[in-house]
Amino acid sequence: MSLRAPEREQHDRGLSASWNSPFHADFCSRGNGTWSCVLCANDPQRPGQRLWHAIAHENTLAHQARLEKHREDLELVNWCCDVPGEASAHDVMANRVAPVGMGYMEDGGDVGSNARETEVVDQGPLGHAGSSWYTGEWVMSNDTSHEAMAIQAAARAVGSWLNEYQEAQGADEDSDSPGSPQHGGDSSDGESGGRFGMARPRGMRQDSNWAPWDDKVACAMDIISNMARSTLSDMQTTLLQWLLRASLQKELGVQSVRRVGSLGHTYYTNDMAQVLAQEMSNPLVRPHLGFYPEATHTSLDDAFQGSRWLKEMHPALLTPMVRVRGQDYFVLEPVMLRDGSVVMFHRWLTMEQQEGMWGRGWRMQTQGMGEGQGWTVDRRQDILVSERDLLMNFPTLQQAYADHGIPPPNRVLGSTDIDGSHMAGWGHAMPNRWRALAKGHRVLSVPIWLYCDDTSGNRSKKWNEHYSWLFSLAGLPKSAAKGGYHIHFICTSNVAHALEMMEGVVEHIEALYRDGVWAFDCEYGEMVLLFTAVLALLGDNPMQSKTAMMTVAIPTIMPRDMVHLHSNVLRFMDASLPARWHSKTVHVTAQMLSHMQQMMPRTAYRVLGMENGVKDPILHHFATRLYNVCKGHRKMAAEPAQYRMLQTLPKEPFNPVWHLRDVDPHAHTPVEILHVLLLGIVRYFWRDAVARMSDVDKQTVITHLSCLNVDGLGPAVSRMVGHTFVQYAGSLVGRDFRTVIQLALFSLYDILPAPALKAWVALSALMPIIWQNHIEDAQVYVATLRTRIHYFMDCVLAWTPRWFNKPKFHILLHLPDHVLAFGPAVLFATESFESFNAVIRAWSIHSNRSAPLRDISSQAAHCNRVRHLMSGGYFHVEESSPTGDPTSRWTTAGHGPAVLVRQPMTNDSQSGANARRRVLTTLAPPSSPR
């Protein structure tokens, strides 16, 4: 429609009257008959437009995208601002920040042109908006981007709400109310600064009930932004952290350390020493924690009762001392007993149904005459001594040995072998090095389960591999170690290899072994010195193979003739002969490095690794780089470049697992029942059964499954949907196969052939024994388990030997030995670690994409701090006494934070109940005996 000028002007006025509505608030009049789009104001191609051009612009895709972003920001404002009153957050924002809000412009004015001009005091980490907390006035930066304006609007509204909240709190609460007894009353540090040197906003007094936070608002915001299973976006987290204007992370949290691996990749590790120190001062963890192995009569329930901790671990990695009647007795130091004999203890332990501590040691005998007289350690027989028989520790004996007519206790000439065949030297220094480091304090060893796995960092199906290292405390009994509360994050990366990151993990563990870490023991109420050791390496089968540097776990069984089939099956069924030895793997990797240094052909390097089934990922990386230099060049021309590359090799370009003390990756990687059984054998059998079925059989099985009564399977299984288990047999997960193995026989009894059904029966009888969490008699249990496993293998072999091409069937044979070494199989199952993958994935999705590895480590450290404080963990506070002298003490958070997450819900909506449930799940450990 073409209009003349007067008609167009009249038409414009009519359109303006009808178009000027809140729905079109993203456009504003420039006062000269043209309109400008606020959302697209930074677009140089969009100057002032006539009204019909503006209407056309409103329908473009670019404008609609910006409008959608505008609405998302309004949702963020509604999420951040719970403003009291009937008006919505959008209305409140429009009234409070109209000149600088979401883009209301008038008469050609710039965004923020009507804002009050105030000196910028602090722009905070956002770099967009700042606040003068001392005057209550808001100041604006020159950034007029849409995101900046959204943050400014949200910050203004939340700031006003905080002021209203503080006024209400000041009117409702008594300002002179005493603090909790553990804080000794109100510990406000004045207006200029809060505790730990953090600047506290003026007008916001610190409440001792909410320490170390300033008040309820700061506590709630810190918890919301740092919950592991309730992740916020980067924009929301940054906004909340900026509003807090003070972070407790530096003073109370775990620090992330930047590292560069041997392959050149950058990654971040969280300080394991600080995590262990927090666990010692956590009242929800420390009472359950065990530091000494326990010798039982027949039962086997926990890891500290297994043979690995009780008998096999090196004495230097166990808790080295006990305190008896005010004296500290360390291992590998001579001790005098009440009967006058001298004993060299090598480990301390507890006894089932026996009080006090017990020590295992060797008797010492004098040898020689005169000034050359000394001691020899008789290692032919272990003796067990109660703490009641201890008389003098090493320092006391060092002073009183002459009165007893014995040689100096530090003069140890040697020791006899276990078989007594010859004398060997004694290579342990005296006194024990921990005695000097502890300076009269207790020294405790905290063994850990070390876990590694890969997971995707994407929400979509596109695989974005992240290797992650986690750990948990092995000293926790199984009744207290369930759930993700006890899972601790170390590092993750989507660029660095798992073994490259393991270098940083090993450095943390070695630093702890070398120097220890001081921690406040909330059970003893004193400082203790901690170090750690790795009890076992956990992970799925591929990850354990990489750690152990195994290329092929089990060779194929099916040969060309029956003679070889018989021998292969016998070898497959024999679990007594290990497929790999620690010394052999070390020797082979050293030979492979020698091949590289001698610049031998690449074929010789490959053949050596293939013949022995060894592939070190770290060494393989450098070998690939070295041999790639030769591509396209003659040998003589490539040798100088190869020689220069050899000079840049690390001193030990090997798998860092060899630097873990007393850890054999071939023996200390226990069978992981989740992947070997549920996601392994059960999945193989179920998919094979479904593949054998005709359409009629599938409908029969679906009907069988759907009609089964599953009340006895617990609340996790409400009802059976047979169609899901049959139609999507290839997409089931672990919890589905846990249900399948319990119900399959009731639906397959008339479908499968007799040999297959017999194997199913044997497997169904085996599974409850493996998942047994209490073992009354370990020897009887292991004998029964071995019998059931061998019967199952016989049934599988009678069905078809082709199943033995799957290595998991052979891995299952080693389970009885691992139960004796580490305890019930449920202890080293990885369901809790696997569930933590969802947390890492959420952190990856909500990272800033610029430095995701740093963001993930930082988020994990923040979550760890909130977990510690909300669990009632102790932290160190430096204060000034009434005389002005600096003092310090260990204290806990006020009772307010605990009430915050446990108070009854005032809103009965389902979303509110779910939110509270997620908070409690994140912050509180599972129910356990206190």
N, C-alpha and C positions, 0 to 999 in steps of 0.2 A: 504494500500500500504506500503510495507516494503522497506526501503531505507538503503543502506550502508552508512558509516560515511561520505566519501567525497561527495556522492550524496546528503546526508541529509544536509550537510553544504551549498552546492550550492543551494539546494531547499530552505533552510532558507533564504539565501540572496535574492532569487527571491520573496519569500513571504514578506520579510521585505520591499523590494522596493515597492511592490504593496499595502502592508497593512499600511505603514507609511503615513497616511493621516489624515487630521483634524478630520475625522469621528471617528478615533480610538485614539483620544487624551487622552482617559482615561487609556491607556497603555503607558509605557515608557521603554526604553531600560536601562538595568543595566550595559551595557558596557562589559559584559562577555558572550554574546551570549544568555542571558536569558532576559525575560520580566517580569515586575511586574505591577500588576493592581493597579492603584492609588486609585480607588474607594474602593477597597477591601484591601487596604494596611494594615489595622489594624487586618486582619484575619490571625492568626498564621498558619492556614492550607494552606495559599497561598503564599509561598515564591517565589523566582525567578523561572520562568517556561520557558520551551522551547516554541518556537513560536506556534507550532500547539496546545500545551496545552493551551496557552493563547487564541487562537482562539476558542477552545472548551469552555474555561471558559467564554468567552464573551457571549455565548449563554445560560448560565445557568440562572435560575430564580432569584437567589440571586443577581447576577451581574446586571440583567435587572432592578431589583427593585432599586438598588443603582443608576443606570444610570438615571432612571426616577426622583429620588430625586435630582440628579445633574441638570437635566433640569429644575425642578421646582425652584431650587435656581437661575439658570440663569434668569428665568422669574422674580424672585424677584429683581435681579440686574437691569434688564431692567425697572422694575417698579420704582425702587428707583433712577435710574440714567438717567436723561434726558440730556445726554452729547451732546453738540452741535457738529455739523460736520456730515460728511457723514457716518463715521464708526458706526457700531452698538455698543450697550453696551457690547456685548460679545467680540468684537474685542478690544474695549478700555480696558476692564478688562484684556484681554490676554497680551496686551502691557504693562499695568501699573503694574500688579502684577503677571507677569509670574512666578517668583520663588516661589510665595506663593499662587497662585490662586486656581483653582479648582483641582489641583493635577498634574501639569506638573513636572516630576522628571527626573533627568538626571544623568547618571553614578553612580547610587546607592545613590545619595544624598537624604537626608530626606526632607520632606516638610518644606519649609521655611529655608533651609540651606544656600541659597544665599541671604537671606534677610539682609538688613543693620542692624548691631548690634547697637542698641540704648538703652539707659537707659529707663526703663519703668517709665513713669510719672504717668499715671492713666489708669487703665484698665476698668474703668467704671462699670456700673451695669451688663454688659453682662458677664464679666469675661473671654472673649475670645480675644478681640482685644482692644487696647488702642490707644490714639492719643496724641501727644504733639502739642497742638494748638499753642504754643508759637514759636516752631521751624518749624512747618509744616511737621515734619517727623513722619512716622508711625512706630509703634513698634508692635511686635507680641508676643503673649503668647506661651506657650509650648503646648497648646491644638491644636491638628492637626485633630480633628474630622471633618467630612464632613460639618456639620452645622457651626462649628467655621470658617472653611475656607471660606464658603459662606459669612458669616457675615464680615469677614476680607476683602474679595474682595469688597463687597458692600460698606463698610465703606471707603476703600481707594478711590473708584471711586467717592463717594459722597463728600468726603473731597476735592478731587481735583476740583470737580465741584464747591463747595462752595468757594474755593480760586479764581477760575476763575470768579465766580459771583461777589465776593467782589471787585476784580480788575476792573471789568466792571462797577460796581456801583460807585466805586470811581472816575472813569474817566468821567462818564456821569452826576453825581450829584455834585452840589456845596456843599462842606463840611461845609460851613459857613451859609447854608440856615437856617433861623429861623424855630422853631417848630410851632406847632399849638398854637393859642392864649391860649387855656385852659391849656397848659403845661408851658407856660411862656418861650418858647424858648428851645434850646437844653439843655437837662438835663443829659448829659453824665457824668458818675461818674468816668471817668478815665479808665485806662487800667487794673488795678488790680482787679476791681470788678464792677458789675452792681448794679442796684437798688435792694433793698430788701436783700442785702448781698449775692447775687449770683455771683459767679466768672464768668466773661465774657471773652470769648476767646480773646487773644491779636490779633490785626489786624482786628477784627470785631467790628467796632464802633457801638454804639447804636444810632439808628435813632429815634428822638422824634416822628416822624410820625407813627412809628410802636410800640411805647411803649404800654404796658410793655414788649413786646418782643424786642429783640435786632435789628431785621431787618425783611425784608419781608420773608426770607427763614425760620427763626425761627417761625414766625407767621403761615406760610402756613403749615409747618410740624406739629405744635401743633394742628391746626384745622383738618388736615387730620387724625391724629391719635386719635382724640377725638370727632368725629361726631357720634351721636346716631344711625343714620340709614345708616351709611357707615362704618361698623366695619371691622377692619383689624385683621389679625391673631396676635397671641401673639408674634411671631418672628418679624413681621413687626413693631408692636407697640413698642417693646423693642428697636429695632434698631433705630427708629426715636427718641425715648426719649433719647437714649444714644447719638445720634448725636447732639441733642440740648444741652446736657451737663448742663442744668439748668432747673429746674422745677418751675413753678409759683404756683403749687398746694398748697404748704405749706403756702405761704403768701396770696394767693388770692382765694384759693379754699375751698370747703366743705370737712371737715374731716370725715373719717369713724371711728366708734367706735366699738370696739370688745366687745361682750356681751356673757354671758352664761345664758341661760334660766333656768327656774325652773325645767324643765325636763332634764337638763344636756346637751343640744345641744348648740353649738357655732354658732353665727351668727353675722353679721355686720350691723350697722345702720348708715345712713348718718345723720349728725347733722341738725335737722330741724330748729334750731335757726339760723344757718348760711344761710340756704336757704331763710328763711323769710327776713333776713337782706339784702340779695342780691336783693330780689324782691322790697324792698323799695327803693333801689338805682338804679333800672332799669328804664330808661325813657320810655321804651315800655310797662311797666306794671303799674308803680305807678300812672300815670294820670288817669287810668281807675278804680283804686281800690277804693272801698267804705268801710268805717269803721262804719258808722252809719245806723241804719234801716231807712226806708223811709215810711211814711204814705201817701197813695194815696187815691184819692176820690173813684175810682172804678177799675182802671186798676191794672194789675198784670203782670209784665214782668221779674223781677229779684228776686234772693233769698232774698235780703235785704228788699223786700217789703212783704214777706210772714209772716204769723203769728208767726212762730217759732222764727225768729229773732226779729220781731217787738214787740211781746207781751209775748212769753213764756220763752225765755232764762233768766237765772238768771242774775240779774243786775251786779253781780261781774264778769261775763264773757263778758260783753259788754265794748265798749270803755268808760272809766269811767270819762272822762273830756271833757270840751270844753274851748276854750280860747276866751274871749270876752273882748275887750278894755284893753288888757294886764293882765287880771286876769284869773286865772285857776279855774274853777268851777268843783268840783268832785261830783260824786254821793254819796249818803249816808252821806252827810255833810249838816248841816243847811245853808241856803242861804237866805239873806234878799232881798226882792223885792222893787221896787220903791214906792209901796204903804205902805211900812212899815211892811208887813206881812212876816213871816218866813216859808220857804218851805223846805221839804226834798225831793230832786230829786232822782229817782231810775233808770232813763235811759234818754239818749239824743237821739234825732232823727231829721230827716229833714222832711219837708212837701212838697208835690207836689205843684209846682207853687207858693211856698212861699220862701222868702229869709231868710237866716240865720238859726240858730239852734233853736230847740224847746226842752223843757224838760217836762217829765212826773213826777209828784211827788205828795206828800201828804202834806197837810197843818199841821202846828205845832201849838199847843195851850199851853199856860202856865197853870201850875197847882201847887197848894200849895201856901204857904205864907212865907215871910221872907227868911232866909238863906236856907230853904229847898225847895224853889221854883225852878221848873224846867220845862221841856218841855215834852209833849206827842205827839206822831205822830198819826194823825187821818187817818187810812188806809181805811176808809169806802168809800172814793171817790177819784178818780184820777183827777188831774187838769193838764191842758196843758198850758205852759208858754213860751212866746217868749223870745229870748235872749235880746231883747230890754228892757224887764222889770227887768233884773237882776241889782242889785245895789252893794251888797257886798258879797264876797265869805267868806269861813269859817275863814281863818286867819285874814282877816280884821274885820270881825264881832267879833272875839274873843278879839280883842283889843278895839272895840268901843261899845260893848254891854251895858256898864254902862251908856254911854251918851244917849242911847235910852231907858233906864229904863226897860230893859228886863233881864231875867236870863242868865247865861253863856250858850253859844250855845252847849257846850259839855256836859251839864247836861241834858241828856235825860232819863226820868224816865221810859218810856215804850211806848207801842203802842196799839191802839185798833185794834181788829180783823176786818176783812172785814164786818162781820155782826154786829159789835159793841156790841157783847154779853159780852165780858170780856176784861180785860187789860192783855197784855203780856209784857214780858221784851224786852229790845232792846239790841240785842247781837252784834252790830257792833261797832268796835272801832273807835275813832275819834282822829286825822284826818284820812282820808282814807290812807291806807298803801302805795298806789301808789304815793301819794304826797311826801312822804319821799324818796321813791326809785327814783322818776323822777328828783328831785333836780331842779325844775323849767323848765324841758323840757316837751314836749307833751308825753302822754301815749295813745297808740292805740291798739285796739284789732283786730286781723286778723282771723276771723273764717275760717275754712277749711272744704272741703269735704274729708273725710277719706275713702279710698277704699282698698279692699282686694280681691284677686282672685287667682286662681291657673292656671298655664300654664305649658306646657311641655318645658323642656330645651333642647330637641333633635330636630334635623331637620327631623329625620325619624319618623315613626308612633309609635315607642316604647315610651311609656309614661314615662316621667321623671318629676314627679310633682314638681313644684316650687311654693310655696306660696309667694306672693309679696304684700307688702304694699306700696301704692302710695297716694298722696294727691294733691289737687289743691285749689286755693284760692276761697272761696265762694263769696268774695266781688267783683269779676269781673262781669261786665254785660255780658249777653249771647252773645252780639255782639262782645265782645273782648275775650271770653273764649273758642272759638272753636279751635280744632286742638290739637296736642300734645305739642305745645310750653309751655303750662301752666301746664303740668303734671310733678310732681316731685317725684323722687324715694326715698324711705326710706330704705327698706331692702327686701331681698329675701332669701329663703332657700329651699333646697330639702330634708332636714333632720328634721328641726325644724317645729313644728306645727304652723299654722297661729296665734293661740291664745298665743302660747309661745313667738313668736316674738312680739306680741302686747304688751307684758310687756315692751320691750324696747321703743316702740312707746309711751306708756303711760308715761314712765319716761321722755322722751323728752318734752311732753306736760306739765307735772307737773312741770318740771324745768322751763319752760317758764312762767307758771302761778306764780310760787313762786318768781322768780328773774327777769324775763323779759330778753330781749336781746337788746342791743343798736344797732341802725342802722342809717345810713345816709339817710335822706329823701330828695330825689332829687327834690321833688316838693316844699317843704318848705325851702330847703337849710340849714338844721340844723339836729342835732342828735335828735332822738326820741327813746322812750322805747316801745318795742313791747311785746305782749304775744298773745296766740292763744287759741281757743276753737273749739270743734268739733261741726259743725252744723248738720251733718248727717253721718251715716255709709252706704256707698254704696257697692254694690256687687251683684252677681247673687243670685238666691234663695237658693241654697245649702250653699253658704258662709254666707248669712244672717241668715240662720237657725243655723249654727254653732255658729255664734256670739251671737245669742239670746238663744242658748242652747236648741233648740227645736228638739225633736227626730222625731215627726210626725207633719207636718204642719197642715193637715186637715184630720179628720177621714174619712173612706170610707162611701159613701152615700148609696150604695145598701144594704138594709136590707132583712129580710126574708118575711116580709109582707108589705102591702100597708100602714098600719097605721104608721109604723116606717118610711117608705119612705117619707110620707108627712111631718112628724116632722123633719126628717133629712134635707130635701130640704129647709124647712123654716129656719132652723138654718143655713144652708149653705148660704142662700141668705141674711142673716142679717149681715150687716157690722157694726152695732151700738154696738154690744157686743164684746169687745176684747177677743181674745182667751187666752191672757196671761197678767198678771199684773206684774209690776216691783217688787212690794213687795212680791207677791206670789212666784216668782222664787227665790228671795233671801232667803225667808223662807225655801223653799224646799231644796235648796242646803245646807243651814245650818243644816237641819235635816239629810241629807245624810252624811255630815261630822260627825255629832254626832253619827250616826250608826257606822261609821268607828271607831271612838274613843272608843266607848263602845264595839267594836269587836263583833257586832251583826252578825248573819248569812248573807252570801252573798245574799241569796234569798230575805231577807227583804230590803237590799239596792237596789236591782234591781227592786223589786215591787214598791218601793217608787218612783223611777225615771220613771218607765213605766206608773204608774197611773197618774202622773202629766205631762208627756211628757217632762221631763227635763233631759238633759244629758250635764254635764259640762265636756268638754274634759280634762281639767287640773285635776280636782278632780277625773275623771274616771281613769286617768293614775295612780295616787297614790292608788286608791282603787284596781285596778288590781294587782299592786305589793303587796299590803297588803294581799289580799285574796289568791294570788298564793303561799304565804308562807305556807298556810295550806294544800296544795295539798300533798297527800301521808303521812300526819302526823295526829295524833290524836290532838284534840283541846288543851289538856293540854300541849302537847309537843310543839305546834306551838305558844302558847301564849307569851313566852319570846321573840321570834323573832319578833312577831307582835308588841309587846310593844316597842322594840328597833327601829323598823321602824317608829312607830308613833312619836317617839322623833325626828326623822329627817325630819318630814313634815315641809314645809314652814309655816309661821305664818298664811297666808291666801292662801290656795291652791285652789283658785277659778279663774274663768274667769276674766282676768284683765279689761274687759269692764266695770265692776262695779266701777273701779277707775277713769273713765272718768267723769269729773264733768258735771252734768246736762245732761247726755246722757242715754236714756232709749232704750236698743236694741230692744224692742218690738214696740216702737212708732216712733223711729228716724231711721228706716231703710226703706226709701221710696220705693214704687213699682218701679221696674226697668223695663221699658217698652221694652227694647231690648229682655230680656229673657222671660218676661211674655207674650208679644204679638208676636213679630216677630219670636223668637226662641221657643215660646210656643204655643199659640193658633193657629196662622197662620200655623205653621209647622204641628200641629196636623190635622188641616182641610185639608191642601194640600196633606199630605200623605194618609189621609183617602180617599180623592177624587180620587187620582191616583190608590189606591188599589181597588176601586170599578169599575174601567174602564176595559172594555174588550180591546182586541188588536185593534179592529176597532175604539173604542172610543178614545184610546190613539192616534191613527193616526189623528183622527179628531181634538183633542185638540192640537196636535203638529202643525197641519196646521193652526188652529186658531191663536195660539200664534205667529207663524212665519210670518203671514200676517198682524199682527197688526202694525199700525203706532205709534211709540213710541217717536215722536219728542217732545211731551209735557212733557215727563218725565225727561228732563234735559240731560246734557252732560254725566252723569254717565251711561246712558243706550243708547248705540249706535244703537243696533238692537237686536231683540229677536231671540234666538235659541231655538225653542220649544222642540226639542229633548232633550236638556240638562235638562230642567225643568221637563220633564216627566220621562225620563230614570233614572235620578239621583236625584229623589225627596228626597231620604233619606240622601243625602250628600250636600244639599244646605246650604248656610250661610245667615247671616242676611241681607246683601244687596240684595240677591236673593229673599228673602221673602218680602222685601220692594217692589220689582217689582211685585211679585206674587199677593199681596193683591190689587194692583191697576189694574191688568189685568185679574184676575181669572174669574170674572163674564162674561167677553166677550168671554171666551172659554168654560165655564162650564154650560151655560144657558140651554142647551138642553141635558146635560149629567146626572146631579144630580137629585135626587127626590125633590119634592117641599119643604118638611120641611128643608132639608139640604141647598137648594138654598136660602131659606128665612134666615137661619142663616148666610150664606155668605153675603147676602145683608146687614143685620144688622151690621156685622163686618166691611164691607167696608165703611159703613156710620159712624162708630165709630172711625176708625183710623185717618182720617184727623182732627177730633176734638182733639184727644189726642196729636197729633204732632203739634198742634197750638202753635207757639212761642210768640205770642202777644195776651194778654187777655184784651179786652177793658173793660169789666165789669166782675169782678171776681164772683160775686154772680150769675149773669145770666149764666155765663159759667159753673160753678159748677152744677147748677140746670140742665142745658142741658146735661152735661156729665153724671150725675146720671141717667137721663131719658134714654139716649142712652144705657148705660151699662145695666140697668134693662130690657130694651126691648131686647137687645141682649141675656141676660140670659134667658128670657122667650122663645125666639126662639130656643135656644139650648135645653131648657127643653122640648119643644114641639117636637123636633127632637128625642132626647133620653137623659134620665137623667144619662146615664153612663158617659157622659163627666164630670160630677161633681165629679167623682173620681180623677180628676186632680186638685190639689190644686191651680193651677194658675188661674182657673176661679174664685175662691173665693178671691184670692189676688187682682184681678182686681177691686173688689168692694171697696177697700180701697183707690183707686187712687184719687177720688175727695177730700178726706180729706188731702192727701199728697200734692195736688196741692195748696190748701189754705195755708198749712204750709210752703212749700218750693218753691213755684213758679211753672211756667209751667213745664210739665213733661220732656221736652227736657233738662232742666237744670240738672236734676239728672239722665239722661240717661248716660250709661257708654261706648258708642262707642269709645270715645277718650282714655279712660283707657284701653279698650280691645285692641285697636291698639298698645298700648305700649307693649303688650305682645311680639310682634315681636322683639322689641328692646332688651328686657330681654333675649329672646331666642338666639338672635345673640351674646349677651355678654356671655351667657353660652357656646355656641358652640366654641367661640374663646378664652375662658379662658384657663389657663395652666393646668387644670384638677387636680392640686395639692391642690389648695385652691380656688375653683371656686367662693365661696360666697364672699370671700374677693376681688377677681378680679372684680366681677360684681359690688360690691359697689364702688370700686375704679374707675372703668370705668365710672359709673354714676356720681361720684363726678367730674371727669375730664371733662365730657361732660357739666356738669352744669357750670363749670368755663368758658369754651369756650363760651357757650351760653351767659353768663353774660357779658363777655368782648366784644364779637362781637355785642351785643345789645346796646353798649354804656353805660354799667353800670359803676357806680363809684366805685373806690377802694381807699384805704388809702395809702399814700406815705409818708415816713419819709425821710427828706432831711436835709442838713446843710445850714444854711444861710451864706451870705458873711462874717459875723463876726465869723462864726464857731459854732454858737448856733444851736442845733437841732430844726427843725421845721417839721410840718406835714401839709398835705392838702389832700382833696378829689379831685380826677381827673378821667378822662376817658381815654380809649385807644386812640391812635392817629387816624387820619382820614384814614390812610393806610389800616388797617384791614377792615373797612367798604367798601372801594373802591375795595378791593381784591375779595370779594364775590359778588359785584354788578357791576363790570366792564363788558363791552361787551365781548362776547366770540370771541377770535381771530381765534379759530378753529371751523369751522362749522360742524364738524363731529357729528353724532348723539350721540356717546358715550360722547363726551365732553359736549354737551348740557344737556344730562341726568345727568352727574356728577354735573354740576353747579346747575341744578334744585334740586338735592338732598341736596346740600350744603345750598341753600336758604331755602328749606323746613325745614331743621334742625335748622338753626340759626335764622330765621326770623319768627315772629308770623304771624298769618293770618291777612288779611286786617281788620282793625278796625278803628273807628273814633278816631281822635286825639283831 
